[in-house]
Amino acid sequence: MQGVLTGFAVIAVVIGVGYAIGRRGYLGDHGREVLTKLAFHVASPALLFTTLAQTDLSVIFSSRLLVTALSTAAAAGVFVAVGVVRRWGVGRTTIGALCSSYVNSGNLGIPIAVYVLGDASLVAPVLLFQLVGVTPIALTILDLSGGGGKGPLWRRLLTPLRNPIAVGSLAGVAVSATGLRIPAPALDPLTLIGGMSVPAVLLAFGISLCGSTMPGRGPDRHPVLLSVALKSLGQPAAAWALAAGVFGLRGAPLLDVVVTSALPAAQNLYTYASSYGVGERLARDSILLSTVISVPVLVVVAARLG
């Protein structure tokens, strides 16, 4: 239980600092945009590269990862289906689908894995699946649905290779797969730069809350409520049903997959929305509400399955 509360407390404090910075205007009128661009183009690619380059890729071949993949697809698929029917647009629907299924496996998942599950490496399969599978696909869709959708076919097919997040992820996987050892003088600067990613994302998120209305209201009300319901309740329920009913997981393995699926939407989704200029309020409100709701959900899951 302590891990759940500790992880959320850390995030809340940093977001609060960002909110205070925004209220005081310490970073000027463009502070949020600068932090967002720093995280998206520089810090996050460095963080993803250094993380994946030192990760054992054998963790991706497991029934737990298959449960994660299927529950992610189920939650995202429901949002996409509703988005198509309601004509919410490709970009907006993509952001909403991410908010419905993309868990905070980094800055929140790691401390919870340590304190609740007892092993930080248990979050690695989710992290790898999201970074290597979900992120490149989603960002490619966002690229092609906007300005990136114009131009010759060969240029559009190479869209993932022009995205800094995808490049960092794929490069890290390539290094890990080949067993290449990066010398410390080359790796340490990237590690230092990557360390800015999570604080920059959280601070930018906090700044974005200044002057904003209550979450879950306005024109994005229905997409927000749908994404929060899918993320907070639908995805963990799907993970439990698949893990227990289909794959026969019990005990600690069952707890692992349900806890990771019950994590709230990741803060870096707001960075993606802001960078592409689509669904920003949808991302911000969904992240905030799912983070608040996930606290009691995770407490109940840990108490019932732990």
C-alpha positions in Angstrom: 0.0 0.0 0.0 2.9 2.3 0.8 4.2 2.1 -2.8 0.9 3.2 -4.2 0.7 6.3 -2.0 4.4 7.1 -2.4 4.3 7.0 -6.1 1.3 9.3 -6.3 2.7 11.6 -3.7 5.9 12.2 -5.8 3.9 12.9 -8.9 1.5 15.2 -7.1 4.4 17.3 -5.6 6.1 17.8 -9.0 2.8 18.7 -10.7 2.1 21.1 -7.9 5.5 22.8 -8.4 4.6 23.2 -12.1 1.3 24.7 -11.2 3.0 27.2 -8.9 5.5 28.1 -11.6 2.7 28.7 -14.0 0.8 30.9 -11.5 3.9 32.9 -10.8 4.9 33.2 -14.4 8.5 32.3 -13.7 9.0 30.7 -17.1 7.1 33.4 -19.1 4.3 32.9 -21.5 6.0 30.0 -23.4 7.4 28.0 -20.5 5.0 25.1 -21.1 5.8 24.9 -24.8 9.6 24.9 -24.1 9.3 22.2 -21.5 7.1 20.1 -23.8 9.5 20.5 -26.8 12.5 19.7 -24.5 10.8 16.5 -23.3 9.6 15.4 -26.7 12.6 16.1 -28.9 15.5 15.7 -26.5 15.0 14.3 -23.0 12.4 11.5 -23.7 14.4 10.0 -26.7 17.5 10.0 -24.5 15.6 8.4 -21.6 14.0 5.7 -23.8 17.3 4.9 -25.5 19.3 4.5 -22.3 16.5 2.4 -20.7 16.0 0.0 -23.5 19.7 -0.3 -24.4 20.3 -1.8 -21.0 17.1 -4.0 -20.8 17.0 -7.8 -21.3 14.6 -8.2 -24.3 13.8 -11.7 -23.3 11.2 -10.3 -20.8 8.9 -9.6 -23.8 8.3 -13.3 -24.4 5.9 -14.0 -21.5 2.2 -14.7 -20.9 2.1 -11.6 -18.8 3.0 -9.4 -21.7 0.4 -11.1 -23.9 -2.2 -10.3 -21.3 -1.0 -6.7 -21.3 -1.1 -6.5 -25.1 -4.6 -7.9 -25.3 -6.1 -5.8 -22.5 -4.5 -2.7 -24.1 -5.9 -3.5 -27.5 -9.4 -4.1 -25.9 -9.5 -0.8 -24.1 -8.1 1.2 -27.0 -10.4 -0.7 -29.5 -13.5 0.3 -27.6 -12.5 4.0 -27.7 -11.6 3.8 -31.3 -15.0 2.2 -32.2 -16.9 4.9 -30.3 -14.7 7.6 -31.8 -15.4 6.4 -35.3 -19.1 6.3 -34.7 -19.1 9.8 -33.0 -16.7 11.2 -35.6 -14.2 12.6 -33.2 -11.5 12.7 -35.8 -8.4 10.6 -36.3 -6.0 12.7 -34.2 -8.4 13.2 -31.3 -9.5 9.5 -31.3 -5.8 8.4 -31.3 -5.1 10.6 -28.3 -8.2 9.3 -26.5 -7.3 5.7 -27.3 -3.9 6.2 -25.8 -5.4 7.8 -22.7 -7.7 4.7 -22.4 -4.9 2.1 -22.5 -1.4 3.6 -22.2 -0.3 3.1 -18.6 2.1 5.2 -16.5 4.7 2.4 -16.4 7.7 4.8 -15.9 7.6 7.4 -13.2 4.7 5.8 -11.4 4.9 2.2 -12.5 8.5 1.7 -11.2 7.9 2.8 -7.6 4.7 0.8 -7.4 6.5 -2.3 -8.8 9.1 -1.9 -6.1 6.9 -1.3 -3.1 3.8 -3.3 -4.1 5.1 -6.1 -6.3 8.6 -6.3 -4.8 10.5 -6.2 -8.1 11.0 -3.2 -10.4 11.8 -5.4 -13.4 8.2 -6.6 -13.5 7.2 -3.4 -15.2 9.8 -3.8 -17.9 7.6 -5.9 -20.3 4.9 -3.2 -20.2 7.4 -0.5 -20.7 8.9 -2.3 -23.7 5.6 -3.1 -25.2 4.4 0.5 -25.0 7.7 2.0 -26.2 8.4 -0.4 -29.0 4.9 -1.3 -30.1 2.3 1.2 -29.1 4.2 4.5 -29.3 5.6 4.2 -32.8 2.2 3.2 -34.2 0.3 5.9 -32.4 2.8 8.7 -33.3 2.9 7.5 -36.9 -0.9 7.8 -37.1 -0.7 11.3 -35.6 2.0 12.2 -38.1 0.0 10.9 -41.1 -3.3 12.4 -39.9 -1.7 15.9 -39.8 1.0 17.5 -41.9 2.9 14.3 -42.1 0.2 12.8 -44.2 1.2 14.8 -47.2 4.0 14.1 -49.6 5.2 11.0 -51.6 4.5 7.5 -50.4 8.1 6.7 -49.5 8.3 9.7 -47.2 5.1 8.7 -45.4 6.4 5.1 -45.0 9.5 6.5 -43.3 7.5 8.6 -40.9 8.5 6.5 -37.8 12.1 7.1 -38.5 11.6 10.9 -38.4 10.0 10.8 -34.9 12.4 11.4 -32.0 10.5 9.2 -29.6 10.3 6.3 -32.0 14.0 6.7 -33.0 15.1 6.7 -29.4 13.1 3.6 -28.7 14.1 1.6 -31.7 17.8 2.5 -31.3 17.7 1.3 -27.7 16.1 -2.0 -28.8 18.7 -2.4 -31.5 21.6 -1.9 -29.1 20.1 -4.4 -26.6 19.4 -7.0 -29.3 23.0 -6.9 -30.6 24.5 -7.0 -27.1 26.5 -3.9 -27.7 28.0 -2.3 -24.6 28.1 1.5 -24.8 31.1 3.0 -23.0 30.3 5.1 -19.9 31.7 8.3 -21.3 29.1 8.0 -24.2 26.2 6.7 -22.1 26.5 9.0 -19.1 25.6 12.3 -20.9 22.5 10.6 -22.4 21.5 9.3 -19.0 21.9 12.8 -17.6 19.8 14.3 -20.4 17.2 11.6 -20.1 16.8 12.4 -16.4 15.1 15.7 -17.4 12.2 13.9 -19.2 9.9 13.0 -16.4 10.3 16.3 -14.4 9.8 18.3 -17.6 6.6 16.4 -18.5 5.2 16.8 -15.0 6.1 20.4 -14.7 4.6 21.2 -18.1 1.5 19.3 -17.1 1.3 21.4 -13.9 1.6 24.6 -15.8 -1.2 23.6 -18.1 -3.6 23.4 -15.1 -3.3 27.1 -14.5 -6.5 28.9 -15.4 -8.1 25.7 -16.6 -11.7 24.6 -15.9 -12.7 21.6 -13.9 -11.8 18.3 -15.7 -14.5 16.4 -17.5 -16.4 19.4 -18.7 -16.7 21.3 -21.9 -16.7 19.9 -25.5 -14.3 17.0 -24.5 -16.6 15.8 -21.7 -17.7 12.6 -23.3 -14.3 11.5 -24.7 -12.7 12.3 -21.4 -15.3 10.3 -19.3 -15.1 7.4 -21.8 -11.2 7.2 -21.7 -11.1 7.5 -17.9 -13.7 4.7 -17.5 -11.8 2.4 -19.8 -8.4 3.2 -18.3 -9.4 3.0 -14.6 -11.9 0.1 -14.8 -12.1 -1.4 -18.2 -8.5 -2.2 -18.8 -7.8 -3.8 -15.3 -11.0 -5.8 -15.6 -10.0 -7.1 -19.0 -6.5 -7.9 -17.7 -8.0 -9.9 -14.8 -10.4 -11.8 -17.0 -7.7 -12.7 -19.5 -5.0 -13.5 -16.9 -7.3 -15.7 -14.6 -9.8 -17.0 -17.2 -7.7 -17.6 -20.3 -4.0 -18.0 -19.1 -4.7 -19.4 -15.7 -2.5 -17.0 -13.8 -2.8 -17.1 -10.0 -1.1 -15.4 -7.0 1.7 -13.0 -7.7 1.6 -13.2 -11.6 -2.1 -12.4 -11.5 -1.4 -9.5 -9.1 1.4 -8.2 -11.4 -0.7 -7.9 -14.6 -3.8 -6.4 -12.9 -1.7 -3.8 -11.0 0.2 -2.7 -14.0 -3.1 -2.5 -16.1 -4.7 -0.4 -13.3 -2.0 2.3 -13.5 -3.3 5.6 -14.7 -2.7 7.2 -18.1 0.9 8.3 -18.6 1.8 12.0 -18.3 3.8 11.9 -21.5 0.6 11.5 -23.5 0.0 15.1 -22.8 3.4 15.8 -24.4 2.3 13.9 -27.5 -1.0 15.8 -27.7 0.7 19.2 -27.2 3.4 18.4 -29.7 0.9 17.5 -32.4 -1.6 20.2 -31.4 -4.5 17.8 -31.1 -6.6 16.6 -28.1 -4.6 18.6 -25.5 -7.5 19.1 -23.1 -8.7 15.5 -23.7 -5.2 14.3 -22.7 -4.8 16.7 -19.7 -8.2 15.9 -18.2 -8.0 12.1 -18.8 -4.6 11.9 -17.2 -5.6 14.0 -14.2 -8.9 12.1 -13.6 -7.4 8.6 -14.2 -4.6 9.4 -11.8 -7.0 10.4 -9.0 -9.3 7.4 -9.6 -6.5 4.9 -9.9 -5.5 5.4 -6.2 -8.5 3.6 -4.7 -8.5 1.1 -7.6 -4.9 0.1 -6.9 -5.5 0.0 -3.2 -8.5 -2.4 -3.7 -6.6 -4.6 -6.3 -3.6 -4.8 -3.9 -5.8 -5.7 -1.0 -7.9 -8.3 -2.9 -5.2 -10.1 -4.9 -2.1 -9.4 -2.7 
